[in-house]
Amino acid sequence: MIARAIEKRGIATVTVSMVRELAEQVKPPRTVVTKFPFGAPLGDPLNRGLQEKVITAALDLLQTAEKPGSIVDLPYNWKEKIIG
Amino acid sequence: MSDFLLKMREFIREKWVPNFEYVVNDAADIPWAKLNKRLNQCKVAVISTGGFYQKADHPFDAENPAGDPSYRSIPKTATRADLAIAHTHYDHKYVNEDLNVALPLEIFRQYERRGIIGELAETNYSFMGYIPVAGELINTTAPEVAERLAAAGVDAVFLAPT
């Protein structure tokens, strides 16, 4: 809802969500979905590699999404070790 | 609707807001602003719903059953030690260990240094994500933040839930 208000004002937004169905109902302009617990939408503590993967995916969608309401599921797992 | 959302709705109705219903928006009506600069030229702001506020600021009303639709400014330099949390609907243990899991200012500060983004906005924002009665959020406080972001020349916003 916050993203929609900001986008209406002409500023591009990307939203991370942990509940795909809520994103489907609320319809932010661009959404990436993670499978992580409430309280840690971007990944487990100190797992910088994973957090950056999530943020990078979100920033990619910000730049490349063609369709308003795009929702992308991210495949990453909690505590996943990201190499490189 | 999934079991999870049905159960959550029942819980909210029973405990806090008897006539709670989810917001469902129209697919034909999704706001859309294309990013018309390269990311490394963009001023980017970060928004969290984690109920963060600077210690000198007034806390969110975390006990209110109808929620609290207000927002707080979070400076780009903020660390976990600079902030307090007023939000009773998520476990704070993860952000207490690493603020980046929900309010990734440190990561975005690094992105600025590395030239991945043009810059991180001086002022970022936190809301308190328990807002079952969403009218004031939709009509007043979120548009206010949008106006402030526009006035600050922000090109793009990254939003994370809790």
gemmi code that builds the backbone of each chain (N, CA, C; Angstrom):
import gemmi

chains = {
    "A": [
        ("MET", (0.856, -1.206, 0.000), (0.000, 0.000, 0.000), (0.881, 1.241, 0.000)),
        ("ILE", (1.984, 1.153, 0.779), (2.913, 2.276, 0.818), (3.580, 2.417, -0.548)),
        ("ALA", (3.960, 1.294, -1.113), (4.610, 1.314, -2.435), (3.691, 1.942, -3.480)),
        ("ARG", (2.420, 1.606, -3.438), (1.458, 2.139, -4.415), (1.368, 3.660, -4.291)),
        ("ALA", (1.333, 4.164, -3.059), (1.230, 5.618, -2.856), (2.474, 6.322, -3.398)),
        ("ILE", (3.628, 5.712, -3.209), (4.884, 6.306, -3.677), (4.949, 6.257, -5.199)),
        ("GLU", (4.551, 5.148, -5.765), (4.574, 4.997, -7.224), (3.614, 6.003, -7.868)),
        ("LYS", (2.478, 6.239, -7.224), (1.507, 7.223, -7.739), (2.132, 8.596, -7.848)),
        ("ARG", (3.093, 8.854, -6.991), (3.759, 10.152, -6.946), (4.884, 10.223, -7.991)),
        ("GLY", (5.076, 9.129, -8.743), (6.043, 9.129, -9.839), (7.399, 8.544, -9.502)),
        ("ILE", (7.509, 7.853, -8.351), (8.778, 7.274, -7.937), (8.669, 5.755, -8.042)),
        ("ALA", (9.616, 5.136, -8.755), (9.593, 3.686, -8.944), (9.858, 2.964, -7.628)),
        ("THR", (9.129, 1.882, -7.399), (9.311, 1.132, -6.148), (9.467, -0.356, -6.423)),
        ("VAL", (10.143, -1.036, -5.507), (10.138, -2.493, -5.483), (9.935, -2.907, -4.029)),
        ("THR", (9.107, -3.914, -3.837), (8.692, -4.341, -2.508), (9.095, -5.786, -2.292)),
        ("VAL", (9.614, -6.100, -1.121), (9.861, -7.485, -0.747), (8.645, -7.950, 0.055)),
        ("SER", (8.188, -9.155, -0.209), (7.044, -9.696, 0.515), (7.364, -11.102, 0.991)),
        ("MET", (6.769, -11.504, 2.092), (6.945, -12.871, 2.576), (5.660, -13.696, 2.412)),
        ("VAL", (4.600, -13.049, 1.943), (3.325, -13.744, 1.769), (2.803, -13.413, 0.368)),
        ("ARG", (3.044, -14.299, -0.591), (2.692, -14.046, -1.984), (1.226, -13.654, -2.142)),
        ("GLU", (0.373, -14.327, -1.402), (-1.062, -14.083, -1.551), (-1.431, -12.646, -1.181)),
        ("LEU", (-0.755, -12.092, -0.192), (-1.015, -10.699, 0.171), (-0.583, -9.771, -0.955)),
        ("ALA", (0.581, -10.069, -1.560), (1.030, -9.262, -2.697), (0.033, -9.366, -3.850)),
        ("GLU", (-0.536, -10.551, -4.045), (-1.518, -10.735, -5.123), (-2.775, -9.910, -4.880)),
        ("GLN", (-3.117, -9.715, -3.619), (-4.325, -8.940, -3.302), (-4.051, -7.438, -3.315)),
        ("VAL", (-2.938, -7.042, -2.687), (-2.644, -5.613, -2.535), (-2.094, -5.015, -3.837)),
        ("LYS", (-1.368, -5.836, -4.611), (-0.833, -5.454, -5.914), (0.119, -4.255, -5.875)),
        ("PRO", (1.256, -4.394, -5.170), (2.289, -3.358, -5.308), (2.782, -3.357, -6.759)),
        ("PRO", (3.399, -2.294, -7.209), (3.862, -2.238, -8.593), (4.855, -3.360, -8.957)),
        ("ARG", (5.841, -3.633, -8.099), (6.832, -4.693, -8.357), (7.122, -5.385, -7.024)),
        ("THR", (7.098, -6.714, -7.023), (7.303, -7.453, -5.773), (8.222, -8.639, -5.986)),
        ("VAL", (9.169, -8.854, -5.049), (9.887, -10.126, -4.983), (9.453, -10.817, -3.682)),
        ("VAL", (9.282, -12.123, -3.751), (8.762, -12.883, -2.617), (9.859, -13.767, -2.044)),
        ("THR", (10.071, -13.663, -0.737), (11.027, -14.552, -0.064), (10.274, -15.503, 0.861)),
        ("LYS", (10.933, -16.593, 1.190), (10.296, -17.644, 1.985), (10.789, -17.601, 3.426)),
        ("PHE", (11.128, -16.444, 3.920), (11.796, -16.344, 5.218), (10.802, -16.005, 6.322)),
        ("PRO", (11.206, -16.208, 7.591), (10.267, -15.938, 8.685), (10.010, -14.450, 8.880)),
        ("PHE", (8.830, -14.154, 9.451), (8.519, -12.767, 9.813), (9.635, -12.240, 10.707)),
        ("GLY", (10.033, -11.009, 10.440), (11.118, -10.415, 11.213), (12.446, -10.441, 10.474)),
        ("ALA", (12.540, -11.238, 9.424), (13.799, -11.322, 8.674), (13.529, -11.532, 7.188)),
        ("PRO", (12.867, -10.566, 6.554), (12.450, -10.744, 5.161), (13.606, -10.925, 4.176)),
        ("LEU", (14.800, -10.425, 4.517), (15.896, -10.432, 3.554), (16.886, -11.566, 3.775)),
        ("GLY", (16.671, -12.375, 4.812), (17.564, -13.500, 5.033), (18.017, -13.583, 6.474)),
        ("ASP", (18.809, -14.612, 6.778), (19.191, -14.809, 8.178), (20.294, -13.837, 8.595)),
        ("PRO", (20.363, -13.564, 9.908), (21.330, -12.585, 10.400), (22.761, -12.917, 10.007)),
        ("LEU", (23.475, -11.905, 9.566), (24.892, -11.988, 9.225), (25.164, -12.797, 7.954)),
        ("ASN", (24.117, -13.263, 7.298), (24.306, -13.950, 6.020), (24.260, -12.903, 4.903)),
        ("ARG", (25.317, -12.128, 4.809), (25.356, -10.994, 3.877), (25.177, -11.443, 2.434)),
        ("GLY", (25.780, -12.588, 2.091), (25.662, -13.083, 0.710), (24.206, -13.290, 0.310)),
        ("LEU", (23.430, -13.892, 1.191), (22.016, -14.151, 0.921), (21.231, -12.839, 0.875)),
        ("GLN", (21.477, -11.969, 1.843), (20.756, -10.684, 1.879), (21.003, -9.894, 0.585)),
        ("GLU", (22.252, -9.916, 0.122), (22.573, -9.170, -1.099), (21.937, -9.805, -2.329)),
        ("LYS", (21.808, -11.136, -2.332), (21.123, -11.806, -3.447), (19.683, -11.320, -3.526)),
        ("VAL", (19.024, -11.233, -2.376), (17.625, -10.795, -2.339), (17.515, -9.343, -2.803)),
        ("ILE", (18.383, -8.502, -2.278), (18.331, -7.084, -2.634), (18.646, -6.891, -4.115)),
        ("THR", (19.641, -7.623, -4.611), (19.996, -7.536, -6.033), (18.823, -7.953, -6.912)),
        ("ALA", (18.143, -9.026, -6.528), (16.980, -9.478, -7.305), (15.906, -8.391, -7.315)),
        ("ALA", (15.718, -7.749, -6.176), (14.715, -6.676, -6.096), (15.123, -5.495, -6.978)),
        ("LEU", (16.389, -5.103, -6.921), (16.837, -3.962, -7.721), (16.814, -4.297, -9.220)),
        ("ASP", (17.032, -5.571, -9.557), (16.908, -5.981, -10.963), (15.466, -5.825, -11.437)),
        ("LEU", (14.534, -6.280, -10.606), (13.122, -6.172, -10.989), (12.723, -4.704, -11.128)),
        ("LEU", (13.265, -3.875, -10.268), (13.006, -2.439, -10.322), (13.333, -1.879, -11.705)),
        ("GLN", (14.444, -2.383, -12.269), (14.916, -1.873, -13.555), (14.291, -2.556, -14.753)),
        ("THR", (13.889, -3.814, -14.602), (13.489, -4.589, -15.783), (12.008, -4.942, -15.859)),
        ("ALA", (11.250, -4.774, -14.801), (9.845, -5.195, -14.834), (9.102, -4.449, -15.941)),
        ("GLU", (8.307, -5.197, -16.700), (7.534, -4.597, -17.792), (6.072, -4.421, -17.418)),
        ("LYS", (5.626, -5.225, -16.459), (4.182, -5.300, -16.212), (3.870, -4.832, -14.786)),
        ("PRO", (3.017, -3.831, -14.616), (2.608, -3.425, -13.268), (2.021, -4.606, -12.508)),
        ("GLY", (2.448, -4.756, -11.256), (1.947, -5.884, -10.475), (2.790, -7.132, -10.634)),
        ("SER", (3.990, -7.004, -11.258), (4.877, -8.164, -11.407), (5.252, -8.713, -10.038)),
        ("ILE", (5.177, -10.027, -9.922), (5.567, -10.704, -8.677), (6.543, -11.813, -9.032)),
        ("VAL", (7.718, -11.792, -8.413), (8.743, -12.799, -8.698), (9.057, -13.564, -7.417)),
        ("ASP", (8.974, -14.900, -7.466), (9.337, -15.724, -6.312), (10.830, -15.958, -6.314)),
        ("LEU", (11.492, -15.684, -5.195), (12.935, -15.941, -5.125), (13.171, -17.337, -4.570)),
        ("PRO", (14.170, -18.052, -5.116), (14.349, -19.464, -4.768), (15.206, -19.706, -3.530)),
        ("TYR", (15.676, -18.639, -2.900), (16.691, -18.830, -1.868), (16.103, -19.405, -0.585)),
        ("ASN", (16.959, -20.205, 0.092), (16.557, -20.806, 1.356), (17.223, -20.117, 2.517)),
        ("TRP", (16.526, -20.099, 3.636), (17.057, -19.591, 4.893), (18.396, -20.260, 5.205)),
        ("LYS", (19.368, -19.452, 5.546), (20.720, -19.921, 5.881), (21.479, -20.495, 4.678)),
        ("GLU", (20.976, -20.270, 3.487), (21.687, -20.746, 2.313), (23.042, -20.057, 2.213)),
        ("LYS", (24.056, -20.849, 1.894), (25.401, -20.286, 1.709), (25.533, -19.878, 0.247)),
        ("ILE", (25.798, -18.606, 0.032), (25.947, -18.105, -1.337), (27.439, -18.001, -1.626)),
        ("ILE", (27.892, -18.667, -2.666), (29.306, -18.595, -3.038), (29.448, -17.604, -4.193)),
        ("GLY", (30.361, -16.659, -4.062), (30.640, -15.735, -5.161), (29.639, -14.609, -5.317)),
    ],
    "B": [
        ("MET", (-9.180, -18.237, -0.715), (-8.106, -17.708, 0.138), (-7.440, -18.875, 0.865)),
        ("SER", (-6.134, -18.796, 1.055), (-5.411, -19.890, 1.702), (-5.808, -20.002, 3.178)),
        ("ASP", (-5.546, -21.182, 3.717), (-5.799, -21.405, 5.153), (-5.082, -20.376, 6.008)),
        ("PHE", (-3.842, -20.106, 5.611), (-3.022, -19.186, 6.394), (-3.694, -17.818, 6.502)),
        ("LEU", (-4.143, -17.263, 5.371), (-4.764, -15.933, 5.413), (-6.133, -15.977, 6.099)),
        ("LEU", (-6.860, -17.094, 5.894), (-8.159, -17.230, 6.565), (-7.969, -17.236, 8.076)),
        ("LYS", (-6.991, -18.011, 8.524), (-6.733, -18.100, 9.970), (-6.297, -16.752, 10.514)),
        ("MET", (-5.438, -16.065, 9.764), (-4.940, -14.779, 10.222), (-6.100, -13.784, 10.333)),
        ("ARG", (-7.009, -13.828, 9.351), (-8.157, -12.925, 9.372), (-9.047, -13.188, 10.584)),
        ("GLU", (-9.289, -14.466, 10.852), (-10.118, -14.837, 12.012), (-9.494, -14.367, 13.307)),
        ("PHE", (-8.173, -14.544, 13.382), (-7.431, -14.164, 14.571), (-7.535, -12.662, 14.810)),
        ("ILE", (-7.322, -11.873, 13.734), (-7.386, -10.422, 13.857), (-8.795, -9.985, 14.238)),
        ("ARG", (-9.796, -10.620, 13.648), (-11.190, -10.261, 13.960), (-11.520, -10.558, 15.410)),
        ("GLU", (-11.049, -11.718, 15.852), (-11.367, -12.122, 17.218), (-10.648, -11.253, 18.239)),
        ("LYS", (-9.366, -10.995, 17.942), (-8.553, -10.321, 18.956), (-8.659, -8.809, 18.908)),
        ("TRP", (-8.688, -8.225, 17.737), (-8.485, -6.794, 17.684), (-9.511, -6.000, 16.887)),
        ("VAL", (-9.876, -6.491, 15.699), (-10.690, -5.675, 14.792), (-11.805, -6.551, 14.239)),
        ("PRO", (-12.987, -6.506, 14.875), (-14.084, -7.425, 14.518), (-14.497, -7.389, 13.055)),
        ("ASN", (-14.351, -6.242, 12.389), (-14.785, -6.189, 10.986), (-13.608, -6.140, 10.021)),
        ("PHE", (-12.450, -6.696, 10.445), (-11.258, -6.672, 9.590), (-11.498, -7.376, 8.273)),
        ("GLU", (-11.020, -6.735, 7.203), (-10.987, -7.405, 5.905), (-9.717, -6.990, 5.185)),
        ("TYR", (-9.202, -7.893, 4.368), (-8.000, -7.587, 3.612), (-8.297, -6.544, 2.546)),
        ("VAL", (-7.293, -5.732, 2.251), (-7.376, -4.806, 1.121), (-7.129, -5.607, -0.153)),
        ("VAL", (-8.026, -5.502, -1.095), (-7.842, -6.159, -2.391), (-7.952, -5.075, -3.456)),
        ("ASN", (-6.870, -4.883, -4.173), (-6.878, -3.839, -5.191), (-7.143, -4.405, -6.578)),
        ("ASP", (-7.481, -3.529, -7.478), (-7.879, -3.881, -8.836), (-6.651, -3.979, -9.728)),
        ("ALA", (-6.584, -5.063, -10.517), (-5.429, -5.252, -11.403), (-5.332, -4.169, -12.466)),
        ("ALA", (-6.442, -3.527, -12.749), (-6.438, -2.496, -13.795), (-5.904, -1.168, -13.282)),
        ("ASP", (-5.610, -1.126, -11.975), (-5.444, 0.164, -11.326), (-4.113, 0.239, -10.584)),
        ("ILE", (-3.055, -0.404, -11.112), (-1.791, -0.467, -10.385), (-0.928, 0.722, -10.799)),
        ("PRO", (-0.530, 1.548, -9.820), (0.305, 2.707, -10.164), (1.611, 2.240, -10.817)),
        ("TRP", (2.137, 3.040, -11.733), (3.325, 2.604, -12.480), (4.185, 3.794, -12.850)),
        ("ALA", (5.434, 3.787, -12.340), (6.401, 4.828, -12.674), (7.662, 4.129, -13.131)),
        ("LYS", (8.002, 4.267, -14.383), (9.210, 3.608, -14.904), (10.450, 4.292, -14.341)),
        ("LEU", (11.470, 3.486, -14.080), (12.737, 4.055, -13.673), (13.403, 4.579, -14.937)),
        ("ASN", (13.636, 5.879, -15.029), (14.189, 6.383, -16.298), (15.622, 6.882, -16.170)),
        ("LYS", (16.323, 6.317, -15.180), (17.760, 6.584, -15.056), (18.440, 5.261, -14.799)),
        ("ARG", (19.738, 5.206, -15.052), (20.465, 3.995, -14.645), (20.547, 3.974, -13.122)),
        ("LEU", (20.504, 2.769, -12.550), (20.493, 2.626, -11.093), (21.661, 3.358, -10.446)),
        ("ASN", (22.825, 3.339, -11.097), (23.991, 3.981, -10.479), (23.932, 5.505, -10.548)),
        ("GLN", (22.846, 6.029, -11.105), (22.623, 7.473, -11.076), (21.450, 7.834, -10.172)),
        ("CYS", (20.876, 6.814, -9.535), (19.648, 7.021, -8.770), (19.901, 7.315, -7.301)),
        ("LYS", (19.054, 8.179, -6.750), (18.982, 8.338, -5.303), (17.910, 7.364, -4.833)),
        ("VAL", (18.294, 6.448, -3.950), (17.402, 5.370, -3.511), (17.113, 5.523, -2.025)),
        ("ALA", (15.856, 5.355, -1.656), (15.473, 5.353, -0.236), (15.013, 3.952, 0.167)),
        ("VAL", (15.176, 3.655, 1.443), (14.779, 2.361, 1.999), (13.630, 2.592, 2.971)),
        ("ILE", (12.609, 1.766, 2.888), (11.482, 1.865, 3.820), (11.230, 0.502, 4.450)),
        ("SER", (11.044, 0.509, 5.759), (10.757, -0.719, 6.507), (9.433, -0.556, 7.239)),
        ("THR", (8.777, -1.685, 7.483), (7.560, -1.624, 8.292), (7.830, -2.135, 9.715)),
        ("GLY", (9.115, -2.160, 10.084), (9.494, -2.790, 11.348), (9.266, -1.983, 12.611)),
        ("GLY", (8.644, -0.813, 12.512), (8.392, -0.042, 13.730), (9.649, 0.591, 14.327)),
        ("PHE", (10.635, 0.885, 13.468), (11.876, 1.511, 13.941), (11.688, 3.002, 14.141)),
        ("TYR", (12.332, 3.558, 15.156), (12.317, 5.005, 15.332), (13.601, 5.427, 16.026)),
        ("GLN", (14.021, 6.663, 15.779), (15.202, 7.201, 16.468), (14.838, 7.372, 17.938)),
        ("LYS", (15.814, 7.126, 18.804), (15.505, 7.046, 20.235), (14.882, 8.323, 20.793)),
        ("ALA", (15.226, 9.467, 20.215), (14.638, 10.721, 20.708), (13.211, 10.945, 20.210)),
        ("ASP", (12.786, 10.133, 19.251), (11.457, 10.287, 18.656), (10.384, 9.608, 19.503)),
        ("HIS", (9.151, 9.996, 19.249), (8.014, 9.377, 19.908), (7.792, 7.967, 19.349)),
        ("PRO", (7.593, 6.954, 20.215), (7.356, 5.597, 19.698), (6.031, 5.476, 18.928)),
        ("PHE", (5.934, 4.454, 18.085), (4.643, 4.080, 17.505), (3.746, 3.560, 18.622)),
        ("ASP", (2.453, 3.620, 18.392), (1.504, 3.079, 19.357), (1.318, 1.595, 19.047)),
        ("ALA", (2.210, 0.789, 19.593), (2.239, -0.627, 19.247), (1.122, -1.429, 19.915)),
        ("GLU", (0.460, -0.847, 20.887), (-0.594, -1.585, 21.610), (-1.966, -1.364, 21.005)),
        ("ASN", (-2.097, -0.410, 20.109), (-3.414, -0.038, 19.593), (-3.958, -1.137, 18.679)),
        ("PRO", (-5.123, -1.692, 18.971), (-5.688, -2.758, 18.141), (-5.936, -2.329, 16.699)),
        ("ALA", (-6.197, -1.051, 16.484), (-6.438, -0.580, 15.116), (-5.132, -0.278, 14.390)),
        ("GLY", (-4.004, -0.448, 15.071), (-2.716, -0.186, 14.451), (-2.345, 1.281, 14.529)),
        ("ASP", (-1.197, 1.624, 13.984), (-0.703, 2.996, 13.977), (-0.136, 3.271, 12.596)),
        ("PRO", (-0.778, 4.166, 11.824), (-0.362, 4.380, 10.436), (0.750, 5.427, 10.272)),
        ("SER", (1.312, 5.907, 11.371), (2.302, 6.982, 11.254), (3.657, 6.447, 10.796)),
        ("TYR", (4.603, 7.338, 10.572), (5.929, 6.964, 10.087), (6.969, 7.760, 10.862)),
        ("ARG", (8.205, 7.299, 10.776), (9.335, 7.967, 11.399), (10.460, 8.087, 10.382)),
        ("SER", (11.238, 9.172, 10.510), (12.425, 9.352, 9.669), (13.562, 8.527, 10.226)),
        ("ILE", (14.313, 7.922, 9.330), (15.490, 7.139, 9.720), (16.668, 7.662, 8.896)),
        ("PRO", (17.671, 8.259, 9.534), (18.788, 8.806, 8.751), (19.604, 7.704, 8.092)),
        ("LYS", (20.237, 8.029, 6.963), (20.973, 7.018, 6.201), (22.103, 6.387, 7.017)),
        ("THR", (22.601, 7.103, 8.019), (23.728, 6.611, 8.816), (23.306, 5.722, 9.988)),
        ("ALA", (22.024, 5.513, 10.174), (21.552, 4.826, 11.384), (22.078, 3.391, 11.487)),
        ("THR", (22.409, 3.006, 12.729), (22.757, 1.614, 13.045), (21.724, 1.103, 14.054)),
        ("ARG", (21.772, -0.155, 14.365), (20.812, -0.752, 15.322), (20.847, -0.016, 16.651)),
        ("ALA", (22.031, 0.416, 17.074), (22.182, 1.101, 18.368), (21.495, 2.459, 18.394)),
        ("ASP", (21.264, 3.058, 17.217), (20.639, 4.380, 17.170), (19.127, 4.310, 17.253)),
        ("LEU", (18.589, 3.107, 17.102), (17.147, 2.954, 16.910), (16.492, 2.153, 18.019)),
        ("ALA", (15.225, 2.451, 18.239), (14.393, 1.615, 19.092), (13.302, 1.012, 18.210)),
        ("ILE", (12.617, 0.001, 18.741), (11.558, -0.668, 17.969), (10.258, -0.636, 18.766)),
        ("ALA", (9.156, -0.231, 18.118), (7.824, -0.312, 18.747), (6.928, -1.084, 17.795)),
        ("HIS", (6.884, -2.392, 17.950), (6.096, -3.255, 17.051), (5.994, -4.582, 17.754)),
        ("THR", (4.782, -4.989, 18.108), (4.633, -6.195, 18.927), (4.274, -7.421, 18.098)),
        ("HIS", (4.289, -7.277, 16.747), (3.800, -8.384, 15.924), (4.885, -9.117, 15.147)),
        ("TYR", (6.126, -8.997, 15.572), (7.162, -9.868, 15.008), (8.252, -10.068, 16.046)),
        ("ASP", (9.017, -11.126, 15.890), (10.102, -11.436, 16.817), (11.304, -10.573, 16.467)),
        ("HIS", (11.760, -9.769, 17.401), (12.848, -8.827, 17.127), (14.230, -9.466, 17.136)),
        ("LYS", (14.303, -10.750, 17.425), (15.637, -11.348, 17.643), (16.533, -11.247, 16.411)),
        ("TYR", (15.933, -11.346, 15.201), (16.759, -11.310, 13.997), (17.326, -9.916, 13.771)),
        ("VAL", (16.496, -8.887, 13.891), (17.018, -7.531, 13.665), (17.961, -7.117, 14.788)),
        ("ASN", (17.764, -7.653, 15.970), (18.684, -7.325, 17.066), (20.079, -7.859, 16.784)),
        ("GLU", (20.126, -8.977, 16.056), (21.427, -9.534, 15.718), (22.026, -8.841, 14.490)),
        ("ASP", (21.154, -8.483, 13.550), (21.628, -7.904, 12.292), (20.502, -7.065, 11.676)),
        ("LEU", (20.603, -5.768, 11.782), (19.569, -4.865, 11.275), (19.315, -5.057, 9.779)),
        ("ASN", (20.323, -5.510, 9.054), (20.191, -5.672, 7.600), (19.098, -6.659, 7.190)),
        ("VAL", (18.676, -7.529, 8.093), (17.649, -8.508, 7.695), (16.308, -7.843, 7.407)),
        ("ALA", (16.126, -6.602, 7.891), (14.858, -5.905, 7.666), (15.021, -4.438, 7.281)),
        ("LEU", (16.116, -3.835, 7.700), (16.369, -2.422, 7.390), (17.811, -2.328, 6.911)),
        ("PRO", (18.053, -2.636, 5.633), (19.417, -2.857, 5.123), (20.168, -1.566, 4.803)),
        ("LEU", (20.166, -0.603, 5.722), (20.862, 0.668, 5.457), (22.347, 0.444, 5.250)),
        ("GLU", (22.942, -0.446, 6.041), (24.375, -0.685, 5.920), (24.709, -1.216, 4.526)),
        ("ILE", (23.890, -2.139, 4.035), (24.119, -2.699, 2.700), (23.963, -1.620, 1.649)),
        ("PHE", (22.968, -0.752, 1.784), (22.765, 0.314, 0.801), (23.863, 1.385, 0.917)),
        ("ARG", (24.391, 1.621, 2.124), (25.532, 2.537, 2.245), (26.729, 1.979, 1.475)),
        ("GLN", (26.898, 0.664, 1.584), (27.984, 0.018, 0.823), (27.737, 0.119, -0.664)),
        ("TYR", (26.508, -0.073, -1.081), (26.166, 0.019, -2.508), (26.489, 1.415, -3.025)),
        ("GLU", (26.275, 2.420, -2.180), (26.611, 3.792, -2.577), (28.126, 3.918, -2.763)),
        ("ARG", (28.882, 3.404, -1.804), (30.357, 3.464, -1.902), (30.845, 2.718, -3.137)),
        ("ARG", (30.216, 1.592, -3.446), (30.639, 0.757, -4.571), (30.101, 1.253, -5.900)),
        ("GLY", (29.259, 2.278, -5.879), (28.732, 2.813, -7.139), (27.623, 1.969, -7.764)),
        ("ILE", (27.000, 1.104, -6.965), (25.890, 0.301, -7.499), (24.633, 1.161, -7.582)),
        ("ILE", (24.481, 2.033, -6.570), (23.429, 3.044, -6.641), (24.112, 4.403, -6.658)),
        ("GLY", (23.412, 5.436, -7.106), (23.974, 6.781, -7.110), (24.229, 7.239, -5.675)),
        ("GLU", (23.179, 7.186, -4.868), (23.321, 7.477, -3.445), (22.127, 6.950, -2.668)),
        ("LEU", (22.375, 6.725, -1.370), (21.293, 6.381, -0.453), (20.716, 7.700, 0.060)),
        ("ALA", (19.398, 7.804, 0.084), (18.751, 9.036, 0.533), (19.170, 9.385, 1.963)),
        ("GLU", (19.310, 10.677, 2.229), (19.619, 11.139, 3.592), (18.559, 10.650, 4.577)),
        ("THR", (17.305, 10.740, 4.156), (16.195, 10.364, 5.028), (15.441, 9.168, 4.461)),
        ("ASN", (15.402, 8.104, 5.249), (14.632, 6.909, 4.920), (13.474, 6.836, 5.916)),
        ("TYR", (12.616, 5.848, 5.790), (11.424, 5.867, 6.635), (11.091, 4.494, 7.193)),
        ("SER", (10.505, 4.511, 8.384), (9.915, 3.288, 8.919), (8.461, 3.548, 9.254)),
        ("PHE", (7.647, 2.563, 8.929), (6.275, 2.489, 9.407), (6.235, 1.359, 10.428)),
        ("MET", (5.097, 1.174, 11.042), (4.892, 0.040, 11.953), (3.852, -0.850, 11.279)),
        ("GLY", (4.270, -2.026, 10.861), (3.500, -2.790, 9.890), (2.170, -3.364, 10.328)),
        ("TYR", (1.815, -3.261, 11.601), (0.506, -3.755, 12.010), (-0.491, -2.602, 11.848)),
        ("ILE", (-1.191, -2.603, 10.721), (-2.167, -1.533, 10.439), (-3.400, -2.187, 9.810)),
        ("PRO", (-4.220, -2.914, 10.601), (-5.360, -3.617, 10.014), (-6.443, -2.683, 9.490)),
        ("VAL", (-6.490, -1.464, 10.025), (-7.459, -0.475, 9.559), (-6.659, 0.512, 8.718)),
        ("ALA", (-6.637, 0.287, 7.408), (-5.613, 0.901, 6.557), (-5.980, 2.244, 5.940)),
        ("GLY", (-7.172, 2.759, 6.205), (-7.624, 3.987, 5.542), (-6.673, 5.155, 5.676)),
        ("GLU", (-6.219, 5.433, 6.902), (-5.365, 6.605, 7.084), (-3.994, 6.412, 6.435)),
        ("LEU", (-3.531, 5.176, 6.421), (-2.266, 4.876, 5.737), (-2.390, 5.206, 4.258)),
        ("ILE", (-3.443, 4.674, 3.643), (-3.619, 4.809, 2.200), (-3.886, 6.263, 1.821)),
        ("ASN", (-4.695, 6.943, 2.613), (-5.145, 8.284, 2.224), (-4.262, 9.418, 2.730)),
        ("THR", (-3.523, 9.179, 3.809), (-2.795, 10.297, 4.420), (-1.303, 10.030, 4.596)),
        ("THR", (-0.939, 9.064, 5.425), (0.469, 8.991, 5.815), (1.374, 8.486, 4.693)),
        ("ALA", (0.932, 7.477, 3.933), (1.785, 7.011, 2.829), (1.945, 8.102, 1.763)),
        ("PRO", (0.871, 8.808, 1.372), (1.059, 9.926, 0.437), (1.952, 11.037, 0.996)),
        ("GLU", (1.914, 11.265, 2.290), (2.827, 12.266, 2.878), (4.273, 11.865, 2.679)),
        ("VAL", (4.582, 10.611, 2.946), (5.953, 10.122, 2.743), (6.318, 10.218, 1.272)),
        ("ALA", (5.374, 9.881, 0.391), (5.627, 9.980, -1.054), (6.014, 11.408, -1.432)),
        ("GLU", (5.305, 12.370, -0.885), (5.566, 13.794, -1.148), (6.967, 14.180, -0.652)),
        ("ARG", (7.329, 13.729, 0.552), (8.651, 14.041, 1.101), (9.754, 13.422, 0.247)),
        ("LEU", (9.537, 12.211, -0.203), (10.530, 11.541, -1.046), (10.695, 12.306, -2.357)),
        ("ALA", (9.573, 12.725, -2.931), (9.641, 13.477, -4.189), (10.379, 14.798, -3.979)),
        ("ALA", (10.077, 15.480, -2.872), (10.738, 16.756, -2.582), (12.245, 16.571, -2.392)),
        ("ALA", (12.643, 15.387, -1.927), (14.069, 15.100, -1.692), (14.759, 14.586, -2.950)),
        ("GLY", (14.025, 14.486, -4.048), (14.642, 14.037, -5.301), (14.952, 12.547, -5.339)),
        ("VAL", (14.214, 11.760, -4.568), (14.431, 10.307, -4.574), (13.883, 9.717, -5.881)),
        ("ASP", (14.689, 8.835, -6.506), (14.305, 8.236, -7.789), (13.647, 6.871, -7.642)),
        ("ALA", (13.985, 6.171, -6.561), (13.495, 4.804, -6.404), (13.452, 4.441, -4.933)),
        ("VAL", (12.534, 3.554, -4.586), (12.385, 3.143, -3.187), (12.354, 1.620, -3.086)),
        ("PHE", (13.102, 1.103, -2.121), (13.143, -0.325, -1.791), (12.367, -0.491, -0.491)),
        ("LEU", (11.316, -1.320, -0.507), (10.476, -1.512, 0.668), (10.595, -2.937, 1.181)),
        ("ALA", (10.830, -3.073, 2.484), (10.876, -4.409, 3.082), (9.857, -4.514, 4.201)),
        ("PRO", (9.189, -5.657, 4.291), (8.192, -5.893, 5.341), (8.888, -6.368, 6.611)),
        ("THR", (8.115, -6.774, 7.584), (8.641, -7.500, 8.737), (7.662, -8.636, 9.085)),
    ],
}
model = gemmi.Model(1)
for chain_id, residues in chains.items():
    chain = gemmi.Chain(chain_id)
    for i, (resn, *xyz) in enumerate(residues, 1):
        res = gemmi.Residue()
        res.name, res.seqid = resn, gemmi.SeqId(i, " ")
        for name, pos in zip(("N", "CA", "C"), xyz):
            atom = gemmi.Atom()
            atom.name, atom.element = name, gemmi.Element(name[0])
            atom.pos, atom.b_iso = gemmi.Position(*pos), 0.0
            res.add_atom(atom)
        chain.add_residue(res)
    model.add_chain(chain)
structure = gemmi.Structure()
structure.add_model(model)
structure.setup_entities()
